[in-house]
Amino acid sequence: MNNETLRETLLFQPKHGYDRMNDAQRTEMESYCKEYAAFMDAAKTEREAVTYAVAAAEKAGFRPLAPGMELKPGDKVYRNNRGKSILLAVVGKESLAQGANITAAHIDSPRMDLKPNPLYEDSEIAYFKTHYYGGIKKYQWTAIPLALHGVVYKKNGEVITVTIGESDTDPVLCVSDLLIHLSADQMKKTLAEGITGEQLNVILGTTPLAGDDGADRVKLAVMNLLHEKYGLVEEDFLSAELTIVPAGKCREVGLDRSLLGAYGHDDRVCSFAALLPILRLGTPERTAVCVLADKEEIGSVGISGMQSQCFESFMADLCDGQKVSLLRCFENSFCLSADVTNAFDPNFPETCDKRNNSKLNYGVSICKYTGSRGKGGASDASAEAMGYVRSLFEAHNVVWQIATLGKVDQGGGGTVAAYMANRNIVTVDAGVPVLCMHAPWELVSKYDCYMTMKAMEAVYAGL
């Protein structure tokens, strides 16, 4: 065996994705990314993602799963969990006693939520007060166009959907920052201290209500605009779920158009990759399940998070239809926890172990463990689980890479993997590498998006 053959045989030498791609795959990739970009424009909150998924599922022949429903191979069912998360399944040929093939992603993203009593006026400027949601760099949310999304439950039971800032004819909102000319003290602060949470106040208007001589004339004028458009009164904010997100559409980035820039790639890039293949799935050997959960960015808590009993309820109803033990189903199941990881950024090489970090355009990234520092909070996949994923992806021609989340002592992060593993389900993390993660504008590679979708297809198909 010569040295070149020896090198090819013994050493792990990943190749750039575009060097492994044919014209047909490139066409399919571009088509998929256009669908994904449209999803991103339509789904900037978890509620909007669920609305999109329900409409797409029903169009694809899915029906709501009811307790006691008789199910046969090929049946397609879903459960809308209070408009905040969704679970879908395609019943397989094998009994659920043999387990299910599961993908689990999350549809919430870092943002700014309105406080319960948000509207106020200061120095003849009307503002919303916010409480940021998830891990953000607060200074990144100043001086950019922002939009208002959400729902309001009125006293009479009417539900109002609010969207301001996305149409070309809409106004946008903004959080102000301090001008550089007067920033001597601010510039001495750390990045974490330069903008505080209580300074993330969103500008709504500056025009006072004409003909009014009372206090808070600008606040009243803004409230009047909301009343005219949506019929709201200030008390309605007490039963509202309103959030501030970056305004604008998903865009191609780079002169070669190889990247996609948008708000919320984490983790809707993996959510869409999991959703689309199950909508198109025929009758699989093992039952295929897709979970799009909420609240991952704050610990997967609450009624719509991955720690809730909603997943058990959905799976129990599937198992009851076959008189199968839920616990037996779980112990024989496999879950791909589909969440993003950090792409290596040569602007900040000191934060990463380059030998163990994901890269743009090298395919879906498998993470044996996440967590922080000493693997705290991680679901550390076994050698057997990692071996299964390697074999699965190789069998389905999925281009993959291996990754950890930065250098050991730099920090870290988590996914829903631990909560699936806690249910005695074999679980491995994998997803799309991201630049600028948790920023208002994140970047992903089209190639990695495409290969992550192919990875989800492989999970549903199995070995």
C-alpha positions in Angstrom: 0.0 0.0 0.0 1.6 3.3 -1.1 1.6 6.4 1.1 -1.3 8.1 -0.7 -3.5 5.1 -0.3 -2.4 4.7 3.3 -3.4 8.4 3.9 -6.8 8.0 2.3 -7.5 4.8 4.2 -6.3 5.7 7.6 -6.8 9.5 8.0 -10.1 11.4 8.4 -10.1 14.1 5.7 -13.4 15.8 5.2 -14.0 17.4 1.8 -15.7 20.7 1.0 -19.4 20.1 0.2 -19.3 21.8 -3.1 -16.5 19.5 -4.2 -18.9 16.6 -3.6 -22.0 18.0 -5.2 -23.4 17.3 -8.7 -25.6 19.6 -10.7 -28.9 17.8 -9.8 -28.1 18.2 -6.1 -27.3 21.8 -6.6 -30.6 22.4 -8.3 -32.4 20.6 -5.5 -30.5 22.6 -2.9 -31.5 25.9 -4.4 -35.1 24.8 -4.6 -35.1 23.7 -1.0 -33.5 26.9 0.2 -36.2 29.0 -1.5 -38.9 27.1 0.4 -36.9 27.5 3.6 -36.6 31.3 3.0 -40.3 31.6 2.5 -40.9 29.7 5.8 -38.6 32.1 7.6 -40.4 35.1 6.3 -43.7 33.6 7.4 -42.6 32.3 10.8 -40.8 34.7 13.0 -42.4 33.5 16.2 -43.3 30.0 17.5 -47.0 30.7 17.0 -46.4 31.7 13.4 -44.3 28.5 12.9 -47.1 26.4 14.3 -49.7 28.1 12.1 -47.4 27.5 9.0 -46.9 23.8 10.0 -50.5 23.1 10.6 -51.6 24.5 7.2 -48.8 22.5 5.5 -49.6 19.3 7.4 -53.3 19.5 6.6 -52.5 20.1 2.9 -50.3 17.0 3.0 -53.1 14.9 4.4 -52.4 15.0 8.1 -55.3 15.0 10.6 -55.5 15.8 14.3 -54.7 12.9 16.5 -57.5 12.1 18.9 -57.3 9.6 21.8 -58.6 6.2 20.8 -58.2 6.9 17.1 -57.6 3.7 15.1 -54.3 4.0 13.1 -52.9 1.9 10.3 -49.5 2.1 8.5 -49.3 5.2 6.4 -51.7 7.3 8.5 -50.6 10.9 9.1 -51.5 12.6 12.3 -50.5 15.8 14.2 -51.2 17.6 17.5 -51.3 21.3 17.8 -50.1 22.1 21.4 -52.0 25.3 22.2 -50.6 27.1 19.2 -47.1 27.1 20.6 -45.6 23.7 19.6 -46.6 20.9 17.2 -46.0 17.2 16.9 -46.5 15.1 13.7 -46.3 11.4 13.0 -46.5 9.0 10.1 -47.5 5.5 11.3 -45.0 2.9 10.2 -45.3 -0.8 9.2 -43.6 -2.0 12.3 -45.2 -2.0 15.7 -44.4 0.9 18.0 -43.1 -1.7 20.4 -40.0 -1.6 18.1 -39.7 2.1 18.7 -40.0 5.3 16.6 -37.6 7.4 14.6 -37.9 10.9 16.0 -36.6 14.3 15.1 -36.9 17.1 17.7 -36.2 20.8 17.0 -37.3 24.1 18.5 -39.2 26.9 16.9 -38.6 29.7 19.5 -35.7 32.2 19.1 -34.1 35.0 21.2 -36.1 38.2 21.0 -37.6 41.0 23.1 -41.0 40.4 24.7 -43.3 43.2 25.8 -43.7 43.6 29.6 -47.3 43.2 30.8 -47.7 46.9 31.2 -45.5 48.1 28.4 -46.7 51.4 27.1 -45.3 54.7 28.5 -44.2 58.2 27.5 -41.0 60.0 28.5 -40.0 63.4 27.2 -42.7 63.3 24.6 -41.6 60.0 23.1 -43.8 56.9 23.4 -42.2 53.6 24.2 -42.8 49.9 24.8 -40.8 48.4 27.7 -39.4 44.9 27.0 -38.0 41.9 28.7 -35.5 40.1 26.6 -36.1 36.3 26.0 -33.2 33.9 25.7 -29.5 34.7 25.5 -28.8 37.9 23.6 -26.0 40.5 23.3 -28.2 43.5 24.2 -26.2 46.1 22.2 -27.0 44.2 19.0 -30.7 45.1 19.3 -30.2 48.8 19.1 -30.4 51.0 16.0 -31.9 48.3 13.8 -35.4 48.0 12.2 -37.7 46.1 14.4 -41.2 44.6 14.0 -44.1 43.8 16.4 -45.6 40.3 16.3 -48.0 38.5 18.5 -51.6 37.9 19.7 -53.9 39.7 22.1 -56.8 38.1 24.0 -59.4 40.8 24.5 -61.8 40.9 27.5 -64.7 39.7 25.3 -62.8 36.6 24.2 -61.8 37.9 20.8 -58.3 37.0 19.6 -56.4 39.6 17.7 -53.3 38.8 15.6 -50.8 41.7 15.5 -48.1 42.2 12.9 -46.5 45.6 12.3 -43.2 46.3 10.5 -43.1 43.5 7.9 -45.0 45.0 5.0 -43.2 47.4 2.7 -45.8 50.0 3.6 -45.6 49.4 7.4 -43.6 51.6 9.7 -40.8 49.9 11.7 -39.8 50.3 15.3 -36.4 50.9 16.9 -34.4 51.0 20.1 -32.1 54.0 20.2 -28.4 54.0 21.1 -26.1 56.8 22.3 -24.4 58.9 19.7 -20.6 58.3 19.4 -20.0 62.0 20.2 -21.3 61.6 23.8 -20.2 58.0 24.4 -17.0 58.6 26.4 -18.4 56.9 29.5 -20.4 54.2 27.6 -17.4 53.2 25.6 -15.4 52.4 28.8 -18.0 49.8 29.8 -17.9 46.1 28.8 -20.1 45.0 25.9 -22.4 43.4 28.5 -22.8 46.7 30.3 -23.0 49.2 27.4 -26.7 48.6 27.0 -28.8 47.3 29.9 -32.0 45.3 29.7 -34.0 48.2 31.0 -32.7 50.4 28.2 -34.2 48.1 25.5 -37.2 50.4 25.2 -38.8 50.5 21.7 -39.7 53.8 20.2 -43.3 54.0 19.0 -44.0 57.6 18.2 -43.4 61.3 18.9 -46.6 63.0 17.7 -49.0 64.2 20.4 -52.8 63.7 20.0 -54.2 66.8 18.4 -56.5 69.0 20.5 -55.7 67.2 23.8 -54.3 69.2 26.7 -53.8 66.3 29.2 -50.7 64.3 30.2 -49.1 61.7 28.0 -50.4 63.0 24.7 -48.0 61.0 22.6 -48.8 57.8 24.5 -52.5 58.5 24.0 -52.0 59.1 20.2 -50.1 55.8 19.9 -52.8 54.0 21.8 -55.4 55.6 19.5 -53.6 54.2 16.5 -53.6 50.7 18.0 -57.3 51.1 18.8 -58.1 52.2 15.3 -56.3 49.3 13.7 -56.9 46.5 16.1 -59.6 47.7 18.5 -57.2 47.6 21.5 -57.3 49.4 24.8 -54.4 49.7 27.2 -55.8 47.0 29.5 -55.6 44.5 26.7 -51.8 44.3 27.1 -52.4 42.4 30.3 -53.6 39.4 28.3 -51.3 39.8 25.3 -48.3 37.9 23.9 -46.5 40.5 21.9 -42.9 40.3 20.9 -40.3 42.5 19.2 -38.2 40.8 16.4 -36.0 42.1 13.6 -37.9 43.4 10.6 -37.1 42.2 7.1 -36.9 39.1 5.0 -34.5 36.2 4.7 -31.8 37.2 2.1 -29.1 35.6 0.1 -25.7 36.7 1.4 -22.4 36.9 -0.4 -21.6 37.7 -4.0 -21.9 33.9 -4.7 -25.2 33.8 -2.9 -24.0 30.8 -0.9 -25.3 32.0 2.5 -28.7 32.8 3.9 -29.1 35.7 6.3 -32.1 36.0 8.6 -33.4 36.3 12.1 -34.1 33.0 13.9 -32.1 30.4 12.0 -31.6 29.1 15.6 -33.5 26.9 15.4 -36.0 27.2 12.7 -33.4 26.1 10.2 -33.5 22.7 11.8 -37.2 22.8 12.4 -38.0 23.3 8.7 -35.4 20.6 7.8 -37.4 18.2 10.1 -40.8 19.3 8.9 -40.6 19.2 5.2 -39.5 15.5 4.8 -42.2 14.2 7.1 -44.8 16.1 5.1 -43.6 14.3 2.0 -43.0 10.9 3.6 -44.7 7.7 2.4 -45.2 4.7 4.7 -42.0 4.2 6.7 -40.8 1.0 8.2 -40.8 2.5 11.7 -43.2 5.2 12.8 -41.7 8.7 12.1 -42.2 11.5 14.5 -41.4 15.2 14.2 -41.4 17.4 17.3 -41.2 21.2 17.0 -41.0 22.5 20.5 -41.1 25.9 22.2 -39.2 27.4 25.1 -35.8 25.8 24.3 -34.1 29.2 24.6 -35.1 29.5 28.3 -34.6 25.8 29.3 -37.4 23.9 27.5 -39.7 24.6 30.4 -43.4 25.3 30.5 -46.5 23.7 28.9 -45.1 24.0 25.4 -41.4 23.1 26.1 -39.7 19.8 25.6 -39.9 19.0 29.3 -43.7 19.1 29.3 -45.9 16.0 29.2 -47.3 16.9 25.8 -44.8 14.6 24.1 -45.7 11.7 26.4 -49.4 12.4 25.7 -48.9 12.4 21.9 -46.8 9.2 21.9 -49.1 7.5 24.4 -52.1 8.1 22.1 -50.1 6.6 19.2 -49.1 3.6 21.4 -52.6 3.0 22.8 -53.9 2.5 19.3 -51.5 -0.5 19.0 -51.9 -1.6 22.6 -48.1 -1.0 23.0 -46.3 0.1 26.2 -45.1 3.7 26.0 -42.0 2.8 28.0 -41.1 0.0 25.6 -41.6 2.3 22.7 -39.3 4.9 24.2 -36.5 2.5 25.0 -36.4 1.2 21.4 -36.7 4.6 19.8 -34.0 6.9 18.3 -34.1 10.7 18.4 -32.0 13.2 16.4 -32.0 16.3 18.5 -31.9 18.8 15.6 -30.3 22.1 16.8 -27.7 24.4 15.4 -24.0 24.6 16.4 -21.4 27.3 15.9 -19.6 27.6 12.6 -15.9 28.3 12.8 -15.4 32.1 12.5 -11.8 33.1 11.5 -12.5 36.5 13.0 -12.6 34.9 16.4 -10.4 31.8 16.2 -9.4 32.0 19.9 -12.8 30.8 21.0 -12.7 27.5 19.2 -10.8 24.2 18.9 -10.4 24.3 15.2 -9.8 20.5 15.0 -13.2 19.9 16.6 -15.4 22.7 15.3 -17.9 22.7 12.5 -17.3 24.6 9.3 -19.5 26.2 6.7 -20.2 24.0 3.7 -19.1 20.7 5.2 -22.6 19.4 5.8 -24.8 18.6 8.8 -22.8 18.8 12.1 -23.0 15.9 14.6 -22.4 16.9 18.2 -21.6 14.0 20.6 -22.2 16.4 23.5 -23.1 20.0 24.2 -23.3 21.4 27.7 -20.8 23.8 29.2 -17.3 23.4 30.5 -17.2 19.9 32.2 -20.1 18.8 29.9 -22.5 20.3 32.4 -26.1 19.8 31.2 -25.1 17.7 28.3 -26.6 14.6 26.8 -23.4 12.8 26.0 -24.2 10.3 23.2 -22.7 6.8 23.5 -20.3 5.2 21.0 -23.1 3.0 19.9 -25.4 6.0 19.2 -22.7 7.8 17.3 -21.9 4.7 15.3 -25.6 4.4 14.4 -25.7 8.0 13.1 -22.5 7.5 11.1 -23.9 4.4 9.5 -27.2 6.0 8.9 -25.8 9.0 7.2 -23.4 7.0 5.1 -26.2 4.7 3.9 -28.2 7.7 2.7 -25.3 9.7 1.3 -25.7 12.5 3.8 -22.5 14.7 4.1 -21.7 15.2 7.7 -19.0 16.6 10.0 -18.2 16.3 13.7 -18.3 19.3 16.1 -18.1 20.6 19.6 -19.3 24.0 20.8 -16.1 26.0 21.1 -13.2 25.6 23.5 -13.8 23.8 26.8 -13.6 26.8 29.1 -15.2 29.4 26.8 -18.8 28.6 27.7 -21.2 26.3 25.9 -24.9 25.7 25.4 -27.7 23.1 25.4 -30.4 21.6 23.2 -33.5 19.5 23.8 -31.3 16.3 23.7 -31.0 15.8 27.4 -34.8 15.9 27.8 -35.3 13.2 25.2 -32.5 11.1 26.6 -34.1 11.4 30.1 -37.0 9.6 28.6 -34.8 6.6 27.9 -34.6 7.5 24.2 -31.3 7.1 22.4 -30.5 10.6 21.3 -27.8 12.4 19.3 -27.4 16.1 18.5 -27.0 17.3 14.9 -27.8 20.4 13.0 -26.7 23.4 10.9 -23.5 25.4 11.6 -24.3 29.1 12.2 -22.4 32.3 12.2 -23.5 35.2 14.4 -25.7 32.8 16.5 -28.3 34.6 18.7 -27.7 37.9 16.9 -30.7 39.6 15.2 -29.1 38.6 11.9 -27.7 35.0 11.6 -25.9 33.4 8.7 -26.1 29.8 7.5 -24.7 28.0 4.4 -27.3 26.8 1.8 -25.3 23.6 1.5 -25.5 22.8 5.2 -29.2 23.6 5.3 -29.7 21.2 2.4 -27.7 18.4 4.0 -29.5 18.8 7.3 -32.8 18.3 5.5 -31.3 15.2 3.9 -30.2 14.0 7.4 -33.8 14.3 8.6 -35.0 12.3 5.6 -32.5 9.6 6.6 -33.7 9.5 10.2 -37.3 8.9 9.1 -36.2 6.2 6.7 -33.8 4.5 9.1 -31.3 1.8 8.3 
